């Protein structure tokens, strides 16, 4: 399994189990003043929206700030991974 396949499988596991609001490693394409994440609400609705969490780690594993700044939005997990995002 290559890195792309691994990232996709991990994100699908997170989305399907709705276990947490995933945190991502830095993506050099984007300037982020905080930690890039997908909110728990977006996970529950299977939306691939990367937002900026300025309160991490205090915000917790079920972070769900719908007002957080949107960094990038994708139509699929594959598109998100292909744009360079990696689960931390």
N, C-alpha and C positions, 0 to 999 in steps of 0.2 A: 504494500500500500504506500503510495507516494504522499507527500505533504498535502497536496490539494484534496485527495481522497480522504485523508485523515481529518482535515479540518471540516470538510462537508459532513462526514460521519459524526463527528463530535457535536456539531451544531444541530444536526437532525435529531440526535439523541436528546440534547437539551430542549429543543422545541417540542418533540413528541412527548417527553416526560414532564415538561413544564416544571423543571426542578430549580431553576434560578434565573436571575438576570445576568447573562454572560458578560464578562469583562474581556476586552481585547487588548492586544499589544499595540504599541505605537505603529501607525501606518505613515510612512514618510510623505505620502501624498496629501496629508491633512494636518493642519495645525490645530491642536486641541488644548484648551486651557482646563484640563481635568482628565478624567479617565473615560475612554470610549467604552460604551456599553449599549446593550439593548435592554429596554425596560421590561419588567416582568409582564406588564399588560401587553406589550408588543409580542412577547414570546407566546402568551396565551392566545393572541389573535393571529399568530404566525406571520407577523410583519417584520421585515428585515430593515429596521431603522436604527442606525447608530447615533446615539446621543451622547452628550457630555455630562458626566457625573462629577460635579465639583466637590461632593462630600464623601467620596470613597476613601477609606473603607467603612466609615461610620454609617453610610447609607444602607449597608447590609446586602444579603444575597437576593432579597426580593424587591430591590430598588424599583420604583415605579413613578418617577417624576415626569409626567406627560408634558410639563412646561420646559423641560430641559432642552437646551439648544440642539437642533438636529445637525449632525455632521454630514451624514450621507444616508440615502435611502435606496433600497434595491428591491427588485421584483422577485428575487430568489436567493436562497442560501448560496448557490453556485456563483451568482453574480457578485455577492458580497465577498466571497473567498477569492474570486478572480480579480477583484479590485485591490487585493493585498491585505485584507484583514485576517488576523490570526488570533484564535482564542488564547487567552493568557492562562 
